[in-house]
Amino acid sequence: MKMNIDSALNILSGRSVVLSAILLVAIIGGCENADLSPSAAVFGATDDGASTLDAVTGKFTPPGDGTLVIIGQTSDGIRYYLDHAGHKPYGVTMYTNPVLDGDGWSLPGGGTASQSATYRNDYGPQSLTYLKQDPQLRDRAVAVGLYLGYAYETDIAYGENLMRDVVYPQGVIYSGVEMRENLAYIVADLKALNRPVFLRIGYEAEGYWNGHWPDAYKWVWQFVKDEITAQNATNIATVWQVASYCESLSGDIRNPGPLIASDPIDKYSNGKRIVSPSDYDDWYPGDDLVDWTGISIFTQGDDCDTGTKQGYQVMQDVVDYLKQKGKPIMVAESAPKGYDLANGVFEQVGLRKRKGLSGQTMWNEWFQPYFDFIEDNKDSIRAIAYINDDWEQYNHWQCTTDDNGNIVSGCVEDNWNNSRLDANSTIQSNWNAIMASGGYVLDPGDPTDPGDPGDPGDPGDPTDPGGDPQTTRVQAENATNRGNFNRGYPGAGDITMEFLNHNESHCANNTDVRGATQIELRYAAATGGQAMRFEIRDGGHNGSFVADGEVTNTGTWQTLTTQTLTWSTPTTSEVLCVWGLTRGNIMALDYMDITVQ
C-alpha cells in the first residue's frame, strides 16, 4: 500500500498515535528469537528475523518490514533535524577518507585528527567527536561514507601515491601503504562506537566523478572487510552503493538520458559510458563481503530516459538488479537536488528558474514520488538516508544562475540548493506525518538494556559459583599465544615476559575462568608512540567483547605497571583473552590476574 501524505495525516488526525509506543511494540515483538549481542538485540535489529511481509532481512534490519531512517550528511544538517523535527532519527550520516582529515579520528602517530578546512568550509563539517559526545546521539546508529575517489583506491591497492604533490591536513603525504594503516584505525574507531555502523565503502561505486578502477576498488573492499574480521568489529555492516545516475551524453541537462557509469581506461583514469544495471557487477566486491546494497536518489525522476523507460521506471530496473543480490537495500543518499525549500525556488544549471513554489507543490514534485517508490519496494528497501542540509552554506556547493539557468558564479557540481526539511513548514509537517505512519523506524531501542540475563544470584546460574571472589594468576609464558611477535623477553630481574602486538592475543585457557568480572595485567611498554588499544575477549581471540583499555607507556622494559579492567556481566567461557586491537606502543606481558565471582 502506498502511503501518501493525505492518508498519513488522516491516520494522525483520526486517532491518537504515540509513536514511541508503536515502535517499542514493534521492536519487542521482533526480538523473541533475536541474537542478544550488543550489535543486534540492543538496537532492535536482527540478523535473521522473520518478517510477516517477507521483507528481505540482513544485518541490523528492523523487525517486520519497517524502514530505518537516517539523517545527515553534515554535523550541521544533523543538528537542524534534532532541533526542529520533534524526534530523533534511527541513525545519522557522516563521511571520512583514508587520509583522516575529519574531526575525531585516531591518528597512527598519536592523538586525533582535527576538522580540515576542506570539510569545514567546502563540503560541510564531519565530526566523529560530535557523534560520540552529543547526548542525543550516543545511542544512534551511524552510516559512514568512506571516500575512495581521488585515486585513493588505486594508491591503496598498489601501495603508491599518485598525489605526491598534495599535502594533507595533518601535514603528512600518505603513501598507499600508510593509508592501509589509516583504514585499520578507521575500523577500530568505528568498532569503539559500540553501536550499529553502516560502512559505505567507496560509495557510488560506478560514478564517473569517483573514477573507481574496478580491480583496485574490489581489492580495497577485501582489505577493509578483512580488517573488520580481524578486529572482530561485529557492529559494522558493509554497504555497497551504486550512484544509479542518468545523464544525456550530449551534455545538455535539459535532455534526460540513460544510466551512465565510469569507463575504466587504465589504473588511474576513467571516461564514462552508457550502462545497464547488470554492468554494475564490474564493481561488485562479492556476496561474502557485502551486507547491504544501496542507491542514491536525487534527480532520477526527471533525468532518466532509456528510450523505453523513464524516471523511476529506470530506477526500478536498478532496484530489481540489486534485489538479485539478496541483500537489504539502503537509499544511502537522497535529497531534492535543485530545490530551495526555504524560498520556494527550483533552479538548476541549464534550466529556467521556477519561483513561487509552495511547500505542497515541492512535496508533490519530489517527496511524494520518492516515498511512493520506497513503498513500492518496501520488501527490499529497509533503510533511507536523507540529506538535511543547506548546501549553499559550503563553498564547494555554492551555485548562482540567472533566470535562464546560465551560470553566474560557482556551480562546480550543478545546483544543490537547500534541502533542510525545517526550511518549509509544510514539508516538515508532511515528513513528520510519514515518519509517524507506522512504517518507519526511528527508535534504535534502549542501548542500556541488552535483555534479561536472568538473576545472577540464581543457584542454577553457572556464572555464579557462590562464595567469595577467587583470583587466578596466569603467567604470560603459560598462556596460549596467537601472533608473530610472541617471544620470551627477559624483563626486570628474572621475569619472563611475552610481547603482545597488533592482531595478537594471550589467552588463559589452561584453567576455568568462567564467571570472570575483572582482570589485572602486569606489563612493561617502552616502544613509545601512540598507545596500543587492547580488548578483553570471552571465548578466544575471536570471542565476545568484554572490556577494553590502552597500554600505558612505562618508559623502559624494566619498569612494570599494573592495569585493572572490570565489567558487570560475568564471562561464560573457560577461555579469556587479551587481544591487541590497534598498532602502537606494544605490551610485554608478565601475568594476568583473573578474578571470578
N, C-alpha and C positions, 0 to 999 in steps of 0.2 A: 504493500500500500504506500502510495506517495503521500508525504506529509507536507502540504503547502502551508503557508503562513496563516491562512484563514482557519483551517482546521486546527492548527496548533493553538491559535488564540481562542477558539471555541472550547478546546479542552480546558484551558486555563480559566475561562470565564464560567464554564458550566459546573465546575466543582472545585473544591479546594485541593490544590496539589502541593504536597510537601515533598519537594524534590529530594531532599536528603533521605527521607524515609523510603521513597521509591527506590533510590539507588542502593540503600543499605539492604533492603529486602532482596534485590537482585543479586548483590554481592554475596550475602549469606546463603541464598538459595543455590548458588553455583559452587560453593566450596565444600560440600559434604564429602566428596571424594577427591578433593584437590591436594596437590603437593603442598605440604605445610612448610616449605623452605621460605626464608625471608624474601627471596626473589619472586615468589609466586603468591601463596595464600595471603601473606601480609598485605599485598597490594590488590587483593580482589581479582587476581588473574590466575588462569590455569594453563597448563601445557596441553592437556588432552581432554578438557572438559566437554561434556556432551551439550549439544545445542538443540533446543526444541524446533528450530527452523533450519537445521542442517547447515548452520553457518560454519565457514572454514575456521578451524582452530589452530593455534600455534602458541609460541612463547609469548606470554603476557596478554593474550587475547582475553577480553572480558567474558563473563558468563553469558549464556544465551547468544543473542545476535546484536548486542549493544556495540556502539561505535565510540572509541576513545576520542577525547577532544584535547588537542594540543595547541598551544598558543605561542607565538614568537613574533619576529625572529631575533629582535634585539632586546637588550635589557630594558630599554625604554618602552618597547611595544608590550612587553610582559607587564610592566608597571601600569601602563594605561589600562590594560584589561583588568588587573586586580583592583584598580581604583574605581572603575566605572561599571563593570559587568554585573556586580552584585553577587558573584560566585567565583570560585577558583576553578581553573581547568584541571583535567586529569594530569596533564604534563605541560612542559614548556620546551621551547626550542632554543638552541644556541649553535654556534659554529666554532670550529678550530681548524688548524692545519699543521703540517709536520714541522713547522719552524716555531711553533708555540708562542705566537705573538698576541694571544688573548690573555686577559687577566686571570690569574689564579692557578695556572698550570705549573706543575713541578718541573724544574729545570735540572738537567743532568749534572751541572756544575754546582748545584745547591741553590736554595731559595725558590721563589716562584716568579713566573712571568708577570709583567705589568701590561696594561692596556696599550696597544700600539696606536699610533696616530691613524694608521690605515683603518683600523676598526672604529676607533672613537669618532673620527671626523668624516671618513669617506664612505664606509659601508654601514656603520651603526655599531654601538658598543656590544662587546661579547665578554661576559664576566662569569667565570666559574665560581669565583668568590661570592658573587651576589646570589647565585642559585644555592650555594651551600649555607649561607648565613641568614638570608631573609626568612623570618619565622613563618611567613605564608607559603614558602616554597620547599621547606625541609622535607615534606612528605610527598612531594610531587615527582612524577616520572620526568625524565629528561630525554629529549630527542636531540642528538648531536650530529651536525653535518660536518664530516671530515673531508675537507677540500683536498683534492689530488690533482687539480689542474696546474697550469703554470709550469709544466714539465716535472712536477713533483713525483708522479708515479714512475716515470722513466728514470729519474735520478735515483729513486729509492731502489728500484729493481736492478739497476746496473751498478749501483754504488758510485754514481758520478755526481757532478754538479754543473748542469748546463748554465745556471745563473750565477756564475762566479763573480760577476760584477755587481751583484746585489748584496748590500749589507743589510742583514735583517735587524729587527728592532733591538735585539739584545746585543748587537754589535758583533755577531758571530756569522760567518759564512758557513752554512752547514753543507757537508757532503751528503750523498745519498746514504752512506753507511751511518753517519751521525743521525740522519733523520729516522733511520730504523730504530735507533735507541730512543729518540723522542716519541715514536709511536708506542713503544713499550711503556713509557711514562704516562702517555695519554690513557692507555688501558688501565694502568694502576690507579690513576686519579679517578677514572670512571667507576672502577670497582669499589673504591673507597666511599663513593656516594651511598652505597648500600640501599639502592632503590632501583627500580627498572630503568634501564638505559637503552634507547633505540639508537644504535650507531649506524648512521648512513654513510658507509664507506664509499668515497668517490661518488657522491650524489650526482644525479643527472648524467648517467654513465655515457650515453651516446651523444650528449650535447656537444656540438662542434666548438662552442666557446670554451669548453674544458679541454678539448683536444686529447682525450684519453686514448693512448695507444693500447689496443686490447690485451696483448700478451703481458705487457708491463703492468697494466691495470689489474689483471687477474692475479699476477704474482704478488702484488701488494695486498690484495684481498686475502690470499692464502697466508701471507706473513702476519697480518693483523689477527686473523682467526686463530692461527697457531699461538699467538701471544695471549689471546683471550683464554685459550685452553690451558696454556702453561701457567697462567696466573689464577686459574680456577675462578675466573670472573663470570660466575653464573648469572649475575644480574644484568649482563649485556646481551641484547638481542641484535643481530646484524640485519641491516635493511639494504637491499639492492634497489636503487631508484632510477627509473628512466625519466627523461625530460618530456617525452611524448609531444615533441614540438613540431609545429607546422609552419611552413613559410613558402611564399612564392619565390621560385628561383629567379624570377625577373627582378627581384629586389624591391618591388613596388608593394608596400604594405597594404595598399587599397585592394589588392587581389589576394584572396586566400590561396592556400597551396597544400601540397601533400606533407606527409611526415618526412622530416629531414634529420639526418644523423651525420656524425663525423665520418670522414673518409680517410682512414689512415694511409699515409704515403710512406713514411719511414718512422723510425722510433721517436722522432722529435717533431714531426709536422703532420698536419691533417688538413684536408679540404672538407667538403660536405657533399652529401649525396641523398637522393630520394630513396626511402626505405619502406618496407612493410614491417609490422611488429616483429615478425619472426627474425628479422635481421638483427634485432637487439641481442640475440644469442651470441653475437660476436664478443660481447662484453660480459656475458653471464658467468659468474665465478663457479657455479655448480651447486646442486641441491644440498650437498653436505656442508656448504659454507654459509648458506643464506637462510635466515629465519623468517624474514618478511620481504615482500617486494613492494615497490612504491611507484607513484607517478606524481607529476606536477600538473596543476590545473591553474591556468591564468587566462589566456585569450583563445583557447582552442575552440570555444563555441562559435567564434567568428572567423578564426584564421584557418581552420582545417577544411580542405576540399580535395578529395582524390579523384574527382570526376564522377564517381558513382555514389559517394557518401560525403556528407558534410557535417561540420560541427561535432557535436557529441557522438554522432554515429561513428566517426573516426576514432574517437576516444574509446568507444565501446569495443572496437577491434583490439585496441591496446589492452584493455582490461581483460578481454577474453583470452588474449595471449598469456597474460600474467596468471590467469586462473589455472592454466595448464600446469603451472609450476606447483600447484597445491599448497601455496603459502598464503597466509593472510596478507591483504593489500593495505597499504597506507597511502592516503593522499598526503604526501610528505611536504609539499609546498603548495600553497594556494592563496590567491588574492585577486581582487578585481582590477587588474592592471589597466591604468589609464583613467580610472575614475577618481575624482576628488570628492570623497564622501562629505567633506566639510562644506564645500561650496556648490555642490550640485553641478559639477562640470565633468565632461568626458573630453580628454584631449590626448592626442597621440600624433607622433611624427607622421606626416603624410596624409593625415585625415583632418577633415574640417571639424573645428571645435564645436561641441554641443554644450549649451549653457542652460541654466534654469531647470535642471533635472530635480524632481522631487525625490525624497528618500524612497518612496514606494516604487517610483519608476526605476531607480538604480537597483533596488531589490529585485524587481521583476526581470530586469535585463541580465543580471549576473548571478545573484544569490539563489533565486528560485530554480533556474536550470541546474545550478551546482548541486543543491540539495536533492533535486529530482534524480540526478544521475547517481548520487550516493545511495538513495533509497532503492533505485532500480538494481543496484549491485550490493545490497546490504548483506548478502550472504558472504561476500568476499572482502568488501571494503570495511575493515574493522577499526580503522583509525583515520582521523583527519587532522591536519596541522594547518592552521590559518595564520597568515602574516598580518599582525595587527599594528602596522607601522605607518607613520607619516614619513614616507620615503624622502620627501623633499628636504628633510632636516639634514641629510647627509650629502656631502659633496658629489660622490660618485653618481647618485641617483637624481640629481637636480636636472631639470629639463624645462625649458620655456619655449613654447611655439606661438606663432601668431594664429589668427582665426582660421587660416587655411592649412595649418599644420606644418608650416615652414619653421625650421629651427631658428630660434633667436639666440639661445645660449644653451650650453650643456648638451644633454641628450646623448651621453655616451652609450647608454643601453635603452634607448627609447624613453618613454614617459611612464613612470610607475605611479606617481602622484601620492594620494593619501588614502590608505585602506584601514585607518583606525575606525573601529565599529562605533565608538562613542562620539565620533565626529558628527554623526547624524542620529537624532533621537529615534526616528522611525526604524532605521536599520538596527540600532542596538536593541530596541524593543522586539523587533521581529526575530532577531538572533536569539534573544533570551527565551522567547516562546518556543522556538525549535529545540533549544537546549533542554527545556523543561517538559518536552513532549513525551519522554519516556524512552527514547531510543539512543540517547547519547549519554556516555559515561563521564562524569566529572569527578567523582569521589574515588580515590585510589584505596580507600579503606583506612583503618587505623593502624599506622606503622608500629605502634607500641603494643599491639595485641596480635601475636602470631598464632592465636588459637589457644585452647585449653590444654595445657600439657599434663593435666592431672594433678592430684595432690602429691607434692613431693614428700610428704610425711607418711603416705600410704605404705604400710609394711610390705605390700606386694610390689612396690615400685623398685625395680632393680637398680635404679640410680641412687637409692637411699639405703646404704648398708647399715645405718644406725650407728650410735656411739659417737665418740669424739673424732674430729678430723684426723686423718692419717697422712703423713708425708713420706713419699718415696724418692730417694735420690738416684738419678740415672747419670752415670759418668758419660761424658761425650764419647769416649773411646769405646764404650759398650753399647752405644746407640746404633741403630741401623741408619746408614748414610745413603744419600742419593745425590749425585753430582760429580763434578770433575775436580773439585778443589778440596775434597775431604781427605786430609792427610794429617798425621800427627804433628803437633807443633810443641816444641819444648818451651813451656811457659815459665812463669815465675817459680823458682825453686825446682822441685821435681814434678810439677804438674804437667800432665799431658793434655793438650787441648786439640780440638778439631775445628778446622775452618768451616764457616758457613757463608756461602756467597749467593749471588742472584741465581734463582731457579734451582736451589739445592735445599736439602732438608736433613734434619736429625730427628729420628723417631724413637720414642720409648715404646718398644713392643715386646720386650722380654719380661714384662711384668704387667699385671692387670691394673690399669689406671681408670677404669670406668667410674663415673661419678666425680671426676676432677672438676674443681672450680677455681683453681689457682695454679700458677706455675712461676717459679723463681729461676731466673737464668743467671749464671755467673760466667762472665766472659771478659775478654780484652778486645779492644778495637783501636787500631792506630794507623789505618791507611789514609785517613783524612778525607776531605771532600764531603759530598752530600751524605747524610745519614741514610744507611740502608733501611728500608721498611721491611718488617717481617710479620708473619702471621702464625698463630697457633691453630692447628687443624686437627679435627677429631676424625679418626679413621684412616689415617695415611696421608701422604703428601698431596693427594688429590681429594682429601676428605673435606668435611664441612668446616666453614669458618667459625672460629670460636672467639678470638681476640687478636689484636694487632698492636704493634709498637714500632719504635725507631731505635736503631743502635746508637748508644751514647759513646762518643769518642773518649777513650781513656788515656790518650796521649802516647803511651808506649805499650808494647806487647807484654811487659812485665807488670803492668798496672791493671788490676782487675776491678770490676764493679758488679753489683747485683741489680737486677731489674725484675720487678714483680708485676704480673698481669693477673687480673681476676675477672670472672664472669659469673652471671647469675644462674644460668641453666646448666646443670651437670652434664658432662660428656657421657656418651653411651657406648663408645668403642673401647676396646682394650688398648688401642694404639693412639698415641698423642704425638704430634709432630711440630717442630719449629721449621717454618718454610721461609727462605729468603725471597722476598717479593720483588724488590727493585734493586738495581745496581747502586753501589755506593760504598760507604765505609764498612768493610766486611767484619764479621764477628769470629773470634777464636773462642769457642765454647768450652768451658771447663765442665759444668754439670747443669742438670735440670732438677730442681726440687718440685715435685708434683704433689699437690695436696688434694686428697679425696675426702669428700664429706661422708 
